Amino acid sequence: MELTQFLKTQVDSLCVLSPRCRKIVGHYLDGLIRGHKKSIAWIIRELQFPFTTQFWLKQLKQLPARSSRLKKHLYQQILSKVDRRSKFFLVGDDTTHRVYGKEIYGAAVQYDHALKAFLNAIKLVDLVTSNSKDCMLLNDFTIYLPRNFVAAHSWLGYRYRSKIALLSELTCSMVHMLRKAAVPKNNIWVLVDSWYSSGKFEKRIRAAGANYVLQVKKDRRIRLFRQWKRIDHYFEYYKSPRYFTAQPENKKIFYKEAILDVSKFGRRKVFGFKEESEKEWRYFVSSKLSLTAKTAYQYVRKRWTVETMHRETKQYFGLGATYSGRAEYLLAHYFCSYYAWLLFQWYKWQITGEQNYMSTEELWLQYIQESSEKKKSTSHHFLDSAKIYQLPLQKNVKLKNRKIPVEVI
């Protein structure tokens, strides 16, 4: 099956949306992929879609209103095709979308750790779920509202929630959905970096019934002989390093391990890892006391999947190519961008079966080639839209007041 045909089939299966909205979502996904970081106005003009910008955005407003039903549909669609005996890894993080403007939903001056600078940006807290074969199954996101934004718009009823609370909510909902699909508790693993490894986050994940390998800072306290010490000091003075060879890179990984009483976590197993080329140790806490160091390191490496999703959604699926400041339009745009990335990942392991050999860039180039070949053979694009309807030009009539007949849709 061709990639364009696969996307068309998946969009048509969104029975939660109206037929007209499904067609608009299909157009929008096509524009995000082929437009490559362009605005809606550019997509409509260059790809010659028969809609105005206002009509397009009006139809996309259905996505935030039906987000919960869309998520359930995606969960049921994919969980029926996976092996429940495999391991499931839930990796969470946040990404920054820089914006330019004053009245934009969720935008405020925030610190970007990647650029090491303060930016006027929107923070997206997201989650990606994969299995032991590195097949990306599901993803989810939410918009973080900073304190200064909530304070400036308190009259609208916004309530401040931390990024840790937002990510824990996304993670717990995903764990409950996996549990409803009869996935055993021992097969669900949560992986986050040290910024989210708080006592409240650990407590909620443990109450949801999932295992975890959480990275912690080196100054995290552990209790030893009725005294509190730092993790790095304990491993430096009381533990000697060992090593194993990681495959397929064939490089040495030095590690230290111990079962300790960790502050705000309880009695947990603590690992320290350091690659052969690194100078500093990284420390991780696991809820499973029988977990080996080699297996823990394999789980830790899967945390990079969420960073890959951030890079690919921005580079190939126009995550940052939104120029609207309203909440419903931003949520609709982000949903389409994450959904387009997810469809590409589904195509990798459902159709091609070459998850480890086909990159997203190769699939993106394949989609562009298929679209161009289909455009040469027919005047329709991949969703079989109607021909372009052109209204006769009138004097003294603005473009935004021109109406598109219903027959065209």
C-alpha positions as CSV (number, residue, x, y, z in Angstrom):
1,M,0.0,0.0,0.0
2,E,1.3,3.5,-0.9
3,L,1.9,5.9,1.9
4,T,-0.6,8.5,0.6
5,Q,-3.3,5.8,0.4
6,F,-2.5,4.6,3.9
7,L,-2.9,8.2,5.3
8,K,-6.2,8.5,3.4
9,T,-7.5,5.2,4.9
10,Q,-6.5,6.3,8.4
11,V,-8.2,9.7,8.2
12,D,-11.4,8.2,6.8
13,S,-11.5,5.9,9.8
14,L,-12.0,8.9,12.2
15,C,-15.7,8.2,12.5
16,V,-15.8,10.6,15.5
17,L,-15.6,13.6,13.2
18,S,-18.1,14.6,10.6
19,P,-17.4,13.8,6.9
20,R,-16.7,17.4,6.1
21,C,-14.3,17.7,9.0
22,R,-12.5,14.5,8.0
23,K,-11.9,15.9,4.6
24,I,-10.6,19.2,6.0
25,V,-8.3,17.2,8.4
26,G,-7.0,15.2,5.4
27,H,-6.3,18.5,3.5
28,Y,-4.6,19.9,6.5
29,L,-2.3,16.9,7.0
30,D,-1.4,17.0,3.3
31,G,-0.6,20.7,3.6
32,L,1.5,20.2,6.8
33,I,3.6,17.5,5.1
34,R,3.9,19.1,1.7
35,G,3.9,22.7,2.9
36,H,7.0,22.2,5.1
37,K,6.7,24.8,7.8
38,K,4.4,27.1,5.9
39,S,1.2,28.9,7.0
40,I,-2.4,28.0,6.2
41,A,-2.7,30.8,3.8
42,W,0.4,29.6,1.9
43,I,-0.9,26.0,1.9
44,I,-4.3,27.1,0.4
45,R,-2.6,29.3,-2.2
46,E,0.2,27.1,-3.3
47,L,-1.6,23.8,-3.2
48,Q,-4.8,25.4,-4.7
49,F,-7.3,24.2,-2.1
50,P,-10.8,25.5,-2.7
51,F,-11.3,27.0,0.8
52,T,-10.8,30.2,2.6
53,T,-8.7,30.4,5.7
54,Q,-11.7,31.2,7.9
55,F,-13.7,28.2,6.6
56,W,-10.7,26.0,7.1
57,L,-10.2,27.0,10.8
58,K,-13.9,26.8,11.5
59,Q,-13.9,23.1,10.6
60,L,-10.7,22.4,12.6
61,K,-12.4,23.7,15.7
62,Q,-14.1,20.3,16.0
63,L,-10.8,18.6,17.0
64,P,-10.3,20.2,20.5
65,A,-14.0,19.7,21.3
66,R,-13.8,15.9,20.5
67,S,-10.2,15.3,21.7
68,S,-11.1,12.7,24.3
69,R,-13.2,10.7,21.9
70,L,-10.4,10.9,19.3
71,K,-7.9,9.6,21.8
72,K,-10.0,6.6,22.7
73,H,-10.5,5.9,19.0
74,L,-6.7,5.9,18.4
75,Y,-6.1,3.7,21.5
76,Q,-8.6,1.1,20.5
77,Q,-7.4,1.1,16.9
78,I,-3.7,0.4,17.7
79,L,-3.9,-1.7,20.9
80,S,-5.9,-4.4,19.0
81,K,-2.9,-4.9,16.7
82,V,0.0,-5.1,19.2
83,D,1.4,-8.0,21.2
84,R,0.4,-7.5,24.8
85,R,3.2,-9.8,26.0
86,S,5.9,-7.3,24.9
87,K,7.2,-4.4,27.0
88,F,5.6,-0.9,26.7
89,F,7.7,2.2,27.4
90,L,6.1,5.5,28.2
91,V,8.5,8.4,27.7
92,G,7.6,11.9,28.6
93,D,9.2,15.3,28.2
94,D,8.4,18.9,27.0
95,T,9.3,20.9,24.0
96,T,9.4,24.6,23.2
97,H,7.5,26.3,20.3
98,R,8.7,29.9,19.8
99,V,6.0,32.4,18.9
100,Y,5.9,36.1,18.0
101,G,3.0,38.0,19.4
102,K,1.3,39.3,22.5
103,E,-2.1,37.7,22.7
104,I,-1.3,34.1,22.1
105,Y,-2.7,31.2,24.1
106,G,-0.2,29.8,26.5
107,A,2.6,32.0,25.4
108,A,4.9,33.7,27.9
109,V,8.6,34.4,28.4
110,Q,10.1,31.1,29.4
111,Y,13.6,29.6,29.7
112,D,14.6,27.2,26.9
113,H,17.2,24.7,28.2
114,A,18.3,23.7,24.7
115,L,19.1,27.2,23.6
116,K,20.0,28.4,27.1
117,A,18.0,31.6,26.6
118,F,14.6,33.2,27.6
119,L,12.1,33.1,24.7
120,N,8.5,34.1,24.2
121,A,7.3,30.6,23.6
122,I,4.7,27.9,24.2
123,K,5.6,24.8,26.2
124,L,4.1,21.5,25.1
125,V,4.2,18.6,27.5
126,D,4.0,15.3,25.5
127,L,4.2,11.6,25.9
128,V,5.1,8.8,23.4
129,T,4.5,5.1,23.8
130,S,6.6,2.4,22.2
131,N,7.2,-1.3,22.6
132,S,10.3,-3.5,22.9
133,K,10.8,-3.5,19.1
134,D,11.0,0.3,19.0
135,C,7.6,0.6,17.2
136,M,6.0,3.9,18.1
137,L,2.4,3.2,19.1
138,L,0.7,6.3,20.5
139,N,1.5,9.8,21.5
140,D,-0.3,12.5,23.5
141,F,0.3,16.2,24.4
142,T,-1.0,19.1,26.4
143,I,-0.2,22.8,26.6
144,Y,1.5,24.1,29.7
145,L,0.2,27.5,31.0
146,P,2.9,29.4,32.9
147,R,2.2,31.4,36.0
148,N,2.6,34.8,34.4
149,F,0.2,33.8,31.6
150,V,-2.4,32.6,34.2
151,A,-2.0,35.7,36.3
152,A,-2.5,38.0,33.2
153,H,-5.6,36.1,32.1
154,S,-7.1,35.2,35.5
155,W,-10.4,36.7,34.5
156,L,-10.8,33.8,31.9
157,G,-10.7,31.2,34.6
158,Y,-7.4,29.6,33.8
159,R,-5.8,27.5,36.5
160,Y,-2.1,26.9,37.0
161,R,-0.8,23.4,36.8
162,S,2.8,22.4,36.8
163,K,4.5,20.5,34.0
164,I,5.0,17.6,36.5
165,A,1.3,17.4,37.2
166,L,0.4,17.6,33.5
167,L,2.9,14.8,32.5
168,S,1.7,12.6,35.4
169,E,-1.9,13.0,34.2
170,L,-0.9,12.0,30.6
171,T,1.1,9.1,31.9
172,C,-1.6,7.8,34.2
173,S,-4.3,8.0,31.5
174,M,-2.0,6.0,29.2
175,V,-1.3,3.4,31.9
176,H,-5.0,3.0,32.6
177,M,-5.7,2.5,28.9
178,L,-3.0,-0.2,28.6
179,R,-4.4,-1.9,31.7
180,K,-7.9,-1.9,30.1
181,A,-6.3,-3.6,27.1
182,A,-5.1,-6.5,29.4
183,V,-1.5,-5.5,29.4
184,P,0.3,-6.8,32.6
185,K,1.6,-4.3,35.1
186,N,5.2,-5.7,34.8
187,N,5.2,-4.9,31.1
188,I,4.5,-1.1,31.5
189,W,7.6,1.1,32.1
190,V,7.7,4.9,32.6
191,L,10.9,6.7,31.6
192,V,11.5,10.5,32.3
193,D,14.5,12.7,32.9
194,S,15.6,14.2,36.2
195,W,13.5,17.3,35.9
196,Y,10.2,15.3,36.4
197,S,11.6,12.9,39.0
198,S,9.7,14.2,42.0
199,G,8.1,12.5,44.9
200,K,4.6,13.3,43.7
201,F,5.2,12.0,40.2
202,E,6.7,8.8,41.5
203,K,3.7,8.3,43.9
204,R,1.2,8.7,41.1
205,I,3.0,6.4,38.7
206,R,3.3,3.7,41.4
207,A,-0.4,4.1,42.3
208,A,-1.3,3.6,38.6
209,G,0.5,0.3,38.7
210,A,3.5,0.9,36.4
211,N,7.2,0.3,36.8
212,Y,9.7,3.1,36.2
213,V,13.3,4.0,35.6
214,L,13.6,7.6,36.6
215,Q,16.7,9.7,36.2
216,V,17.6,11.7,39.3
217,K,20.0,14.5,40.0
218,K,23.4,13.7,41.6
219,D,22.5,15.6,44.7
220,R,19.5,13.4,45.5
221,R,19.6,12.3,49.2
222,I,19.8,8.7,50.3
223,R,19.7,7.5,53.9
224,L,22.6,5.5,55.2
225,F,23.3,4.6,58.8
226,R,20.7,7.1,60.0
227,Q,22.4,9.9,58.0
228,W,21.4,11.5,54.8
229,K,24.0,11.6,52.0
230,R,24.2,12.5,48.4
231,I,24.0,9.7,45.8
232,D,27.2,10.7,44.0
233,H,29.1,10.8,47.4
234,Y,27.8,7.3,48.3
235,F,28.8,5.7,45.0
236,E,32.2,7.4,45.0
237,Y,33.3,6.2,48.4
238,Y,31.4,2.9,48.8
239,K,31.0,1.3,45.4
240,S,33.6,0.3,42.7
241,P,32.6,0.5,39.0
242,R,32.1,-2.5,36.8
243,Y,31.4,-2.6,33.1
244,F,29.6,-4.5,30.3
245,T,29.7,-4.1,26.5
246,A,26.7,-2.5,24.9
247,Q,25.6,-3.8,21.5
248,P,25.6,-3.0,18.6
249,E,27.9,0.0,19.3
250,N,30.4,-2.4,21.0
251,K,31.3,0.2,23.6
252,K,32.0,-0.2,27.3
253,I,29.4,1.0,29.8
254,F,30.6,1.4,33.4
255,Y,28.0,1.0,36.1
256,K,27.4,0.9,39.8
257,E,24.3,-0.4,41.6
258,A,22.9,-0.6,45.1
259,I,19.5,-0.9,46.9
260,L,19.1,2.2,49.0
261,D,16.6,4.3,50.9
262,V,16.0,7.2,48.5
263,S,14.6,10.5,49.7
264,K,10.8,10.8,48.8
265,F,10.9,7.5,46.9
266,G,11.5,4.8,49.6
267,R,13.6,1.7,49.2
268,R,14.6,1.5,45.6
269,K,17.3,0.2,43.4
270,V,19.8,2.9,42.2
271,F,22.0,2.7,39.2
272,G,25.0,4.8,38.1
273,F,26.0,4.7,34.4
274,K,28.9,6.2,32.6
275,E,29.9,5.6,29.0
276,E,33.5,5.1,28.1
277,S,33.8,8.6,26.5
278,E,31.9,10.4,29.3
279,K,33.3,12.0,32.4
280,E,30.3,12.3,34.7
281,W,28.0,9.7,36.1
282,R,24.3,9.6,35.5
283,Y,22.0,8.2,38.2
284,F,18.7,6.4,37.9
285,V,16.2,4.9,40.3
286,S,14.1,1.9,39.5
287,S,11.0,0.5,41.3
288,K,11.9,-3.1,40.5
289,L,14.6,-4.3,42.9
290,S,15.5,-7.4,40.7
291,L,16.3,-5.3,37.6
292,T,19.8,-5.8,36.3
293,A,22.1,-3.0,35.2
294,K,22.3,-4.2,31.6
295,T,18.5,-4.3,31.2
296,A,18.2,-0.9,33.0
297,Y,20.6,0.6,30.5
298,Q,18.6,-0.7,27.6
299,Y,15.5,0.9,29.0
300,V,17.3,4.2,29.6
301,R,18.4,4.4,26.0
302,K,14.7,4.4,24.9
303,R,14.2,7.8,26.5
304,W,15.6,9.3,23.3
305,T,12.4,8.4,21.3
306,V,10.6,11.5,22.6
307,E,13.5,13.7,21.5
308,T,13.3,12.2,18.1
309,M,9.6,12.9,18.0
310,H,10.3,16.6,18.9
311,R,12.8,17.0,16.1
312,E,10.8,15.2,13.4
313,T,7.5,17.0,14.2
314,K,9.2,20.3,13.9
315,Q,11.2,19.4,10.8
316,Y,8.8,17.4,8.7
317,F,5.3,18.0,10.1
318,G,5.1,21.7,10.8
319,L,4.7,21.7,14.5
320,G,5.9,25.3,14.8
321,A,4.1,26.5,11.6
322,T,1.1,28.0,13.3
323,Y,0.2,31.6,13.1
324,S,-3.0,31.7,15.2
325,G,-3.2,32.8,18.8
326,R,-6.5,31.2,19.7
327,A,-6.6,28.1,21.9
328,E,-8.9,26.0,19.7
329,Y,-6.8,26.6,16.6
330,L,-3.5,25.9,18.4
331,L,-4.8,22.7,19.8
332,A,-6.2,21.6,16.4
333,H,-2.8,22.4,14.7
334,Y,-0.8,20.5,17.3
335,F,-3.1,17.5,17.1
336,C,-2.7,17.3,13.3
337,S,1.1,17.6,13.6
338,Y,1.4,14.9,16.2
339,Y,-1.2,12.8,14.4
340,A,0.7,13.0,11.0
341,W,3.9,11.9,12.8
342,L,2.1,9.0,14.4
343,L,0.7,7.9,11.0
344,F,4.2,7.8,9.6
345,Q,5.3,5.6,12.5
346,W,2.4,3.3,12.0
347,Y,3.2,2.9,8.3
348,K,6.7,1.9,9.2
349,W,5.8,-1.2,11.2
350,Q,2.4,-2.1,9.9
351,I,3.0,-1.9,6.2
352,T,6.7,-1.9,5.5
353,G,7.9,-3.9,8.5
354,E,11.2,-2.1,8.4
355,Q,11.0,0.0,11.5
356,N,14.8,-0.2,12.1
357,Y,15.8,0.6,8.5
358,M,13.4,3.3,7.2
359,S,13.8,6.7,8.6
360,T,11.1,9.4,8.8
361,E,13.0,11.5,6.3
362,E,12.9,8.7,3.7
363,L,9.2,8.3,4.3
364,W,8.7,12.0,3.9
365,L,10.5,12.0,0.6
366,Q,8.5,9.0,-0.5
367,Y,5.3,10.9,0.3
368,I,6.4,14.0,-1.6
369,Q,7.3,11.8,-4.6
370,E,4.0,9.9,-4.5
371,S,2.0,13.2,-4.3
372,S,3.9,14.7,-7.2
373,E,3.4,11.7,-9.4
374,K,-0.3,11.6,-8.5
375,K,-0.6,15.3,-9.2
376,K,0.8,14.7,-12.7
377,S,-1.7,11.9,-13.5
378,T,-4.7,13.6,-12.1
379,S,-5.8,17.1,-10.9
380,H,-7.0,15.7,-7.5
381,H,-4.7,15.2,-4.5
382,F,-4.7,12.2,-2.3
383,L,-8.1,12.7,-0.7
384,D,-9.9,13.0,-4.1
385,S,-11.1,16.5,-3.5
386,A,-13.3,18.4,-5.8
387,K,-12.0,20.5,-8.6
388,I,-11.1,24.1,-7.7
389,Y,-14.1,26.3,-7.7
390,Q,-13.4,29.9,-8.7
391,L,-15.9,32.6,-8.1
392,P,-16.2,35.5,-10.5
393,L,-14.3,38.5,-9.3
394,Q,-16.3,41.4,-8.0
395,K,-15.3,45.0,-7.3
396,N,-15.0,46.4,-3.8
397,V,-15.5,42.9,-2.2
398,K,-12.9,41.7,0.3
399,L,-11.6,38.2,0.0
400,K,-12.6,37.2,3.6
401,N,-16.3,38.0,2.8
402,R,-16.3,35.6,-0.2
403,K,-18.3,32.5,0.5
404,I,-17.6,29.0,-0.8
405,P,-20.7,27.0,-1.9
406,V,-21.5,23.9,0.1
407,E,-21.5,21.8,-3.1
408,V,-17.7,22.3,-3.4
409,I,-17.1,20.7,0.0
